Amino acid sequence: MTGSPDSAPSSWVRDGKLIGAAVEYVEGIGRLAGVTQIEVKVLPTWADALQAVYRGDVDVIFEANWSKERERYLDYVRPSISTQFLNVVVRSGEAFELNTLEPLAVRSGAAPQGYGYGDGYFSAFLNKSLKLQLTPDLSGALDLLLDKKVDFVFGYENQVFSQLMSRNLGTSLKVLNTYPTRAEGFIAFSKRSPCTAELRVRFAQQVVLANAKYTFRTLMTKYREVFDEGLTRPQ
């Protein structure tokens, strides 16, 4: 399985390993579903992780948003395990009101490759009215913003939190108070995986039970503390 390498406290890389709330959550779901061997793979970016699962090189990805395009390649485990807002990040002192989507259309923006935005009103607006510069990861998109090459950056909240904290950008950048959309995060199997037919239903049953206990929320609290402690530990 794999996931985002820079989306703390859900998942991020420490000492060469992918750790976080989603990692522990999905490992636990897998064991309860009868899986005895679980390998967690680190890939350079979210886009790389997604493509690896599309190809069938990896069986499972976690916190994947839904879209019709993605469902061509992924078998989603329902219900979802998380929800994230799509943040709009701007330079400090350059915030604007975002009560409708139109202010985005008159500004230049950037976003990481591999992001999904669903198939609703916001996605249609984005495809019709916005031209985003795409970067390999969120760090690259934020660099464009800091260099004044774009006016805003889209980033899902865990990745934004991870970047702002690890790069100490809290005084240089600001997250707008309103959000253009939010997305549910799912565990998803590759349609090319030999595991999907046997395990997807069992995973779904365990997700229902775990969600009733607020397991993911509890793990997010735990790993936020782990991430915060990591920022201050000696390098």
N, C-alpha and C positions, 0 to 999 in steps of 0.2 A: 504494500500500500504506500501511498505518497500523498503529499499535500503541499501547501504553500511553505516556502522556506523563510518567509519574512512577514508572518502574520501573527505575531505575539499578541496576547497570550494563548491564542489558539494553536499555532504551530510556528516554530522557528528553529534555526540551526544553532546548536551550542556544541562546541568541541567536536564538530563533524557529524553530529547526530541530530535528527529531527525530533524535537520534543514539544510538549505543549498539551493543552486541554483536549484538543481533537485527537491527538495521537493516543493519549491514554484512554480516551473514550472509545475509540474505534478498536483499539487492541482489546479492551474489555468486552465490547460487543462481539468481537470475533471469537474470543475464547468461550463465551457463553453460548455462541452459536455452534460450537464444536470444532473450531479451527485449532489445531495443535501447533502449527508453525506459522509465525507471522514475521515477515521481513519488512522493515520500514526503510524506504529508499529516499535519499536526498537527491533532489534535482535542482538545477541552478535557479530556475524561476518558476512561477505559477504556470506560465505558458508551456514551459518544457514538461512540467508534471502532467498537464492536461493532454498534451500530444502523446506522451508515453502511454497514458491510459487509452486514448483513442486507438493507438496502434496495437494495444494488447500486450505491451512490454511490462505493464504493471496491471494488477488485477483490480485494485480499488483506489479511488481518490476520495478525500473527505472535504466537506464544505464546498461542494460544487453547486453553483446556482443552476436553476433550470432554464432551459430554452428549447424550442423546437429543434434548432440546429444541433444542440448538444445531445438531444435524445436520439439522434441518429447513431451516436457512438456509445452512449451510456445507458445502462439500466439503473434507474434511480431506486434507492431504498427509501420508502416513505413510511412514516412521516419525516419531516426535516429534523435536524438536530440543533439548528441555530438560525438566528436572523441578524443581518448586518445592514446598517444604513450605508448608502453611498455618500461619502463626504465630498464636499467641494472645498478645496484648499486654495487659499490666495496668499499673497504677501501681506504682512502686517501693515495696517494703515490703508489697505486697498479693498476692504470688505464692501460688499454691495448687497442690496436687498434681493432675496430670491423667493418671492412670493408666487411667481410664475416662472416658467422655463425660459421665457423670451430673453431675459438678461444674459443667458448663456450664449444665445445665438449671435450677439454683437461683440463677443469676446473670443479670444483664441484659447484653446485648451489642449491638454495632453492627458494621456491615460496609459496604463500598462497594457501590453499585449495579453490576450487571453481572457480579458474580463468579459463576463456575461451580464447582460442587462435585462434579461427576460424577453417577453414578446408583447408588452403592454404599451401604454401611451408614451412613456418616457423613451423606450427603445425606438418607437416609430419617430418621435421627435428628434432623437439623436441621429438616426439614419438620414432624416430629411434635412435637418437644419444645422447640424454641427459637423465640423471637420476637425477631428482630434489628431494631434501628433501622437503616434504610438511608440512607446519605448519598451525595451525588454523587461523592465521592472519598474516599480513605483519610485525607487531611488532615482532612476534616470529622468522620470517625469518631473520629480521635485527639483532636480538640477536645472531643467529648462525653466521652471518657475523662478528659481532663485536668480538665474541669469537674465530674467526679464524677456525671455523668448516666447512665453505664453502668459496668459492672464490668470488661468486657473488650472487645477489638476483634479481629476476624479480619482478617488481611492476609497476602497472599502475600509470601514472604520478600524478593524484590527491592524491592517497594514499601515494605515496612517498613524495610529498610535505607536506602532513599533518603530516607524521611521522618525517621527518627531522626537521620541524619547531617546533612541539610540544615537541619533545625530545631533541631539540638543538643538532642535530647530524651533522650540516653543516660542521664542521671542521674534523669530524671523518670519514665521508663517502662522496663518490663522485658519481655523476651520469655520466655515459659515454655520450659522445657527439653524438653518433649515436644510433639508435634504431633498434632492430630486426624486429619489426612489429608495427602496430597500429590497433586500433579496434574502430568501431563505437558503440555508446551506444544507446540502444533502450528502449522505454517503452514496457513492455510485460505483457500480461495477462496469468494467469494460465489456462491451458486447462481444468482444473477442476472447474474453477470459473463459476458461473451462469451469470456473467456480460459480459463475453467476446463476446458472439454472438451479444448482443445488443449494446455494447459500443465501440468495437474496431474500427469500421469504423468511428464513430463520433470522437473518439480520434485522428485518423489519419487525419481527415479533419482539426482539430484544430492545430495539430502539423505543418501541411503545412503553415497555416496562421501565427503561432507563429515564425516559422523559417524564414519566409519572413521579419519579423520585427527584427530578431536577438535577440529574447527575451532571449534565454538561455545564450548567450554571455554577455548580459547586466546584467543578474542575477549573473553570475560568477564574474564579476567585483565587484558587490555589496557585495557578500558574502566573497570574498577574504578579503575585508576591515573588515568585521565582524569577520572573523577568526583571522586576524592579531591583531585586538583590543582585542580579547579574550585571546590571549597569554600574554598580558601585564596587564590584569586587576587583581586586588588582589584576591587571592583564599580564 
